[in-house]
Structure formats: C-alpha cells, structure tokens
Amino acid sequence: MIQALAIDDENMALEVIKSHASKVPFLELVAVFTDAIEALEYIKGNTVDLVFLDINMPDISGVDFAGLLPKETMVIFTTAYPDYAVKGFELDALDYLLKPFNLGRFLKACQKAQEWQLLQPGIRQHHLYIKTSEGQIKVKFSDLFCCEATGNYVTFHLRNQKLISRITLAEIEKELPPHFIRTHRSYIVNAELVDKAERHQLILDGQSFPVSMSFMDTVLGYFEKG
C-alpha cells in the first residue's frame, strides 16, 4: 500500500485528488494540505511514500518544496501550467499531471509509483491495507492465511477473523510478496503458513484450501524447492 499525501493551495483541487485516490486500491491518501509548511512538518513525523504536489503555490513553489523532501519520497507534480513540465522532470519527479486530469490519467501516475516502489532494493512491506466497509484495515502478511475470490469481492482469511473487500484477486496479487502463491483461480495462499501440502489441497492451521489441476505443478514445485 502506498501512503500518499496531497499539497495544493486550492481546496477544489484537493477534493479531486481525494475522489480519485478513493478509487485506487493500492493507494491510501493519509492527509491533504493547503499549507506547504504544515505538510513538511507532517512528513517529518510520519511515513509518506508519495506526494501529489502543486507547483504554483503562494509561500513556496512546489519545485522548491520537492527539494526539501527525503530522497526516497516519490513526487507527482500537479499544475495547470504545462511550462513547468520540463522543470518537474529535471527534479526526478515520477510524473506530471496537468490539471484538469481525469481518473484514468491519475491511475496511470499511481501505477508508475507502485512499479517504482516495487523496484526499490531493500524495501519489503510486512503488511497491506484492506479497504472494507469499515475503512482501511491494516493486515500483517504473517496473519494472512488466504485470499479467496467471490465475484468482485475478496475474502481475506486471517488468524482470528475474515475481512471482505470489493477488489479482484488479480489486483490484490500485485501487492503480495512471493511466498503468496496462486493455488486456484479463486485462491491465493500464504505458503509460509502451510502445515501440510497435498496433491489437491493445502492445510493451514486446520483449514484446507484447494489446489486445482492447472496450478498443481507450480504449487508442488514451490514446496519441493523449499
């Protein structure tokens, strides 16, 4: 899950980003600011992976602000002025969104951030955030047994509970580390928690999860190598 914040001196622009961000399953917009100095103080005390940053702001320009961020923080510039694009990329900005931008363009920029985060050496996430009807819930990979797809929903089987989220199995698979393996078109299983691997099923904490014919060789090969 990418932890992001947005900075823009116009509230309407922030509302657009909030609306778009709510539709991106791997992105959590943790805060928004109209004051760049307040945003900088927030970043100093909190984990922020990505900043959506307006360039033309009154007290400090987005270009100058970007230079104050930690090197590992990703930046996507947002502005109504196309002339700033070259300067933005000179600062190694991940992307440049020209206002007004639609959801498709916003999602493309977010996918760039996701790809960049996954490519960074030494970064290993130990959890993900699951969007449910009760809000975003943090789930440790070590507590997650299995992801089970039913239509457009996924049930997350945890040690002591189940969570349901409106997301596809293909989308959640991109956020999981390599030891989560596909055993069935409707199942992804945490291989590190498997107690017993059989030809047609995996046993985890007394629960059985199916292995279909199409995934059998891959699943058995994983455990034979282990």
CORRALIN-V44574 format. One record per helix or strand of 2 or more residues. SS is the DSSP state (@ for helix, = for strand). FROM is the first residue (numbers start at 1). LEN is the number of residues. If there is no record, write none. Layout:
BEGIN
ss:SS from:FROM len:LEN
ss:SS from:FROM len:LEN
END
This chain:
BEGIN
ss:= from:2 len:6
ss:@ from:11 len:11
ss:= from:27 len:7
ss:@ from:36 len:10
ss:= from:50 len:5
ss:@ from:62 len:5
ss:= from:74 len:6
ss:@ from:82 len:9
ss:= from:95 len:4
ss:@ from:103 len:17
ss:= from:127 len:6
ss:= from:135 len:6
ss:@ from:141 len:3
ss:= from:144 len:7
ss:= from:153 len:6
ss:= from:162 len:5
ss:@ from:169 len:5
ss:= from:180 len:5
ss:= from:187 len:4
ss:@ from:191 len:3
ss:= from:196 len:2
ss:= from:201 len:4
ss:= from:207 len:4
ss:@ from:213 len:13
END
